[in-house]
Amino acid sequence: MAAELTALLPEEGGYYVWVREAFGSFCAVQQACWTMIVSVVWLAMYPVLFVGYFGEVRYCTAGPLSTGVPSTLRTRIDSVSLSFLPRTEPR
C-alpha cells in the first residue's frame, strides 16, 4: 500500500501527507502524534523481547530442570555486557 500511495502522491511526509489529503489537517496531526507515541513504545519493547528470547535460546530456561534464578541472573549479566558492545571501539 505504501508504494502505491507514494507513487500517487510524490510528496515528502509519508503517512502524514496521505492522511492530510484524505481526512484533513486535524486527522493528520492526530496520526502523526499517535505514530510518535507508538514508535516510542515499540523502541522500548524490542530490547525487552530480545533479552527474553536471548535467555530462552542461550540457556534453555524453559526446560523442566531449570530453577529460574540462576538463568535470570545469567540473562541479566549477558544483557548488560551486550549493551556495552556498541560503545566499545575496535583497536
Buried (B, 14 or more C-beta within 10 A) or exposed (E): EEEEBBEEBEEEEBEBBBBBBEEEEEEBEEBBEEEEEEEEEEEEEEEEEEBEEBBBEEBEBEEEEEEEEEBBEBBEEBBEEEEEEEEEEEE
